[in-house]
């Protein structure tokens, strides 16, 4: 009798919980119906548009077609969670993390978004996409005891270059085109391929247009398909380059790409440096010349000065790496100051290239690779631990330093970490 009463009580609680979830779902549906009304579109029209997009998943199409949408969502939950034997069991993850750390174990936290996309990043507050995504925010979200003397966190910041890209809207001084340009022009991969831009030709003209002061001279690029803005041509060629392929995974839209931004990276290093790893470095194998942004210059088209956090910016003012980064209302009128470096086409570091495979390992990196790394380290005060030389997980080069840098860790290493630094990284990684 006791068992029957307990079972009956459990069933009632499940029913009450499902009813509560149904009411919540139906309440939240107001935004869905409101969006359809605002767009003056019927569900039948929405369903047809969604079907025409290969990126839309079947369960989304099912939701649009479902008459009882709340029940459809609850049924999905039952199928993929409640009755799915492969679904991970529920657990108090924060408690498990604290247990692991208190017993001397190690924990790896991987950030899903970049430092500057955080809602806590005041410089980009109006285009942030996530909560506090910096290293300190990740530790807080994990709910580990940040006051514990046994907690010794190590942050490794991940970058990408060539083809550095910024997600979403907002200012991007280092971009080859304005951040909103491809969205505003509804550009597609097919558009870029139809331009038939020769990679060598556009690179020669683009990098040849960078003056001795580091500023790009505006120009046009012309081939047999037409005449294009030089930045647009370089951006399009970069997106469709076989080693870049910079298109959104879900939307398929081209990403706005640019140069390694030492100014923004320097602020990141001040907040959670000094270590970083740079992926996709082998992309530079196909450049005769490359460039790095080492500063910004403020240029307002109407000559209007703008103030940001106590600093007044006038046309021609230089913003150097390490200085206070202004808000994006100012950054929107900044142009990159570029430092050119020679490429290394004859010595490609791609993990499966003939040159790389023929080397005796560990490999002494080509001189121009080291120059590019040194420039980034010098202007950002970072210590680069590794670079990617291919898309596979094991295609990564861990760096040993031979020279020293004054801003490095106590070992003062720059191209080959000393034994003390390596031991520290091993013990904290």
N, C-alpha and C positions, 0 to 999 in steps of 0.2 A: 504493500500500500504506500509506504514511504517512497519507494522507487517510482511508482506510478505518479505520485503527486509531484516529485522533483522533475520527472520527464515532462509532465503537463506544464509545469511552470517554465521550463526551458523553451518549450514550443511557443508559449504565450510571449516570452521575451523576444524570440526570433521574429514572431509576427509583428509585435510592436516595433521592433527595430526596422523591419522592412517597410512598415507603414510610415515610420518617421523618415527613412531614406527616400521613399517615394514622394512624400510631401516636399522634402528639400529639393529633389530633382525637378519636380513640377514648378516649384517656386523659381529655381534657377533658369527654367526654360523661358522665362520672360525676356531674357536678353536675346535668346535665339529668335523668338517671334518678333521682338522689336527690331532686330537687325534686318530680318526679311521685309518688314514693313518700311523701314527707312530706305532700303534699297529698291523698294517697289518690285520685288521679285517673289514669285510663288515657289512653293516647295518643288513642284514639278520642273520648273525652270532651273532651280538650284540643282536638282538631281541630274538633269541633262548636262549642265555645265561641269558638275563634279565627275560624271562618267567620262567626259571628254579629256579629263586630266589624269594621265597615267600614274601620277604621284598619289592620288587619293586612294586610301586603303578601303577594302571591302566593308569593314565594319562602319566606316563613316557613311558610305552609300546606304548601308542597311539602316543606319540611324535616321537619315533623311527620309527614307521610304516608310519607316515604321509608323503605324497609326498611334500606338501607345508607346511613346518614346521613353518614358520613365521605366516601363516594364522591360523594354528592349535593353536599356542600360543595366538594369538589375539582372536580367538573364545573362548578359555578357559577363557580369561579375561572377555569377554562379559558375558559368562554364569555364572561365579562365583562371579563377582564383579559388572559389570554395571547393569545386569538384575537380580541381587540377592537381593530380598527384605530383607533378613536377614543379609546382609553385613553391618557392622557398618558404619554410615555416616562419611564423611570426616570432620576433625576438626583440628585446630591448637592446637595440644596437649600442646606444650610448653606455649602457651598463657593461656590455661586453667589451667595449673599447677601454673603459676604465679598468676592468678586470685584467685585460691584457697588459696594459701599461703598469699596473701595480705589481704584476708578477714578473716584470722585467722584459716583457715582450715589446715588439715594435708594431707600429700602425702606419699604414699609408693612406693618406687622404688625397683624393684627386679632385681638383677643382673643375666644375663643369663649365664655367664661364670665365672670361678674362677679368683682370683687375679693374679696368676702366668701364666695364659694363655693369659694375655694381651700382645699386641705387645709393650707396654710401659715398660714391666718388663725386664729390661736389662739382668738379670741373665738367662732368658730363651728366649731371643729375637728370636733365630733361630727355635723355636718350638711353638711360640705363634700362636693362632688361631683367635684372635679377636682384636678389637681396645682397647682403654683404659678402661678396665673392672673393675678397682678398684673403690672404693667409690667416690673418687674425680672425676674420669672420668665420672661416672654416673651422678653426679650433673652437670658437664659441658655439657654432652649430653642432659640433660633435659632442659638446657638453663634457669635455674632459677637464680635469682640474688644472687650469693654466697657472695656478699658484703653487703647484707641487714642485718641490726641488728636484724631483726625479724626471720631470718633463723637460726634454731638451729638443725642441722642434727645429727642424731644418727645412727651409723652403727652397725648392728648385723651380724657377720660373721658366715656362716654355714659350719660345718664340718661333717664328718661321720666316725664313728669307732665303732666296729671292721670292717675290710674290707675296710679301706681307699684306694681309688684308684686315679690314675692320668690318665687323658684323653690324648690321642695322644702320640706322640713320645717324646723323651728327657730323661734326667737323672732323676732317682728316687731312691735315696739312701735307702729309707725305704721299697722298694718293696721286696716281697718274691723271685722274679726272676727278671732278667733285663727287663726293660720296653718294649723292642722289642721282648722278647722271644716267647710269644704266637703267634705273627704275623709271626715271622721267621720260626717257626715250624708248622704253619698252624694248631694250636691246636683247637679242638672243644669241645663242651659240651659232645658229645658222647665219645670222647677220654677219658675225665676225668671220666665219669661214668663207662667206661670199666675198669678203673684202680681199681675200687672197694676198695678204701682206707677207712679203718676204722678211723672215726674221732678221737676217743679216742687214738688209737695207734699212729697216726701221731702227735697228740698234745703232748703226753707224750714224744716222742722222740725229737720233735722239741724244745720245751721249756726246756727240760732237757739238750739240747745241748748249751744253752746259759750259758757262763761261768760267774764267779764272776766279771769279768771285763766288762761284758755286751756284749761281742762279741760272735757271733755264730760260733761254731765249724762245719766246713763242714762235711757232712756225706751223707749216702745213706739210703733210706727207702725201705724195702723189704716186699712184701706180696706174696700171691699165684699167682698174675698176673704178677709179675716181680720186678725188682729193679729200683728205681728212685732216682734222686737227691733229697735230703731232702727238699730243698726249693721248687722244682717243686711239690713234693708230697703235701706239706702244701698248696701251692697255688691252686692246683687242688681241694683238699678237701674243701678249703675255698669257691671256686667259686660255687661248686655244693651243699654246705651245704644248707639245706632247709630254713634257715633264712637269708642267704646271697644272693644266686642266682645272682652272679655278671657276667652278660653277657650284651653286648651292645644291646640296644633297637632296633636299626635299623639293625646292622650287625649280631647280634647274637653271635659275637665273645667273648671269655672270657676276662674279664678285669684283668689287673695286679693289685693285691691287696697287702696291706702291713699294717704297723703299723701307729698309730697316730704320726705325725712328728712334734715334739716340736721345732725343729730347724727352719723349714720353717714357722711354725705357729707363732713363736716369731717375725719374720720379719713382718708378716702380722699384728700382734698386734701393732708393732711400727708404721706402716703406717696408720691403721684405726681401732685400738682397742679402749677400751679393751674388748668389749662384744662379746660373741660367743654363738652359740647354736650347740649342737652335736647331730646329728640324728643317728638312728639305734643302740643306746647304749644297747638295750635289746639283741642284738646279742651276747653280752658277757655272757648271761645267760648260754650258753653251753660250756664255757671254765672253766677248772679247774685252768688254769694259763693263763695269758695274758701278754702283754708287751707293752711298750711305748718307742719310740725312743727319747732319751734325748740329743744325741750328734752324731756327725759323726767322723770317723777316716779315714784319707786319706791313701790309699794303692794303689800305682801304680804297676802293675805287673812287670814292668821293672825297678822300682825304680826311675823313672824320676820325678824330681820336676817340678811343674807347678805354674805359677804366675797368680793371679787374683786380679785386682784392688789394686795393691800395696802389696799384701801379697803373700809370697812364701810358697807353701805347699810341705812338704817333707813327705816321708813315716813315718807313726806313729803320725803325727800331728793331734791334736784333734780340732774339730770345735764345739763349745758349743752353745747352744740356747742363742740368744741375740747378738751373734757376727755377724760381717758382712758376709752375705751369698755370697759365690763365684759364678761364672758363672758355667753353667752346664758342661763345659769342665773339670772343677775340680770335680764337683759333680758326674760325671760319674765314678770317681775312689774313691768314698767315700762309706764306709760301716757303717751301723747303730750301735750305742751303745745303747743297750736295757736295760731297767729297768723292771724287772718282777714284777707282782702283782698277788695276789691270786684271783681266780674267786669267784662267788657267786651262784653256781648251786642250792644250797638248798633254795635260796631265790630269785627266778627269778622275775625280774621287768617287764617282758612282760605284757602289759596292760590287757590281757585276761587270764593270768596264774592264777591258783587256789590260789597261795600264795598272789599275788598282790590283787586279788579281796577280799581276806579274811582280808586284813589289814584295820585298821581304818584310814581314810583320814582326814587331810594330813598325809602322811606316812613318818616315819623316815627311810631314805634309808639304806640299808645294809652297814656295815662298809667298806667292800672292794670296793663298788661302790664309797663311799666317798674318799677312798684312791686313787683310779684311778683319780677321778676329782681333788683331791688336787695336785697330781703329775703334771697333765697337767697345772693347774693354776700356780704352783710354777715355772715351767721351762719356761712358755710362758708369764707370767704376764697378763694372760687373766682373765676375770670374766665370768664364764659360767652361763648363764641365764636359760638354759633349756636343757633337754636331751630327745631324742625320745625313746619311749618304745613300738613302734609298727608302722606298715605302714600307718595307717589311720591318717587323718589330726588332729583328736582330741586326738591321743595317744601320748601325750607329757607331760613331768613332768617339771613344773616350780619350780625352786629351791629357797628355803629360807635358809639363812646361819646362823649358830650358832656361828662360830669362826670368827676371824678377820685375815686379811692379810695386810701387809704393803703396797703392790702395788695396792690395790683396790681403788675404788673411794673415795671421801672424807669421806664416811661413814666407810671406812676400813672394809667392810664386806667380808666374804668369804663363808660361807655356808648358811647364812640367811641374805638377804638384810635388811638393816635398813629401817625404815619408810621413811627417807629422800630420800634414793636411789629409793625406790619403787615409791614415789611421783614424783621424777624426770623422771623416766622411763614412768610413766603414762602420764605425761604432754608432753613428747617429742615423744612418740610412735605413 
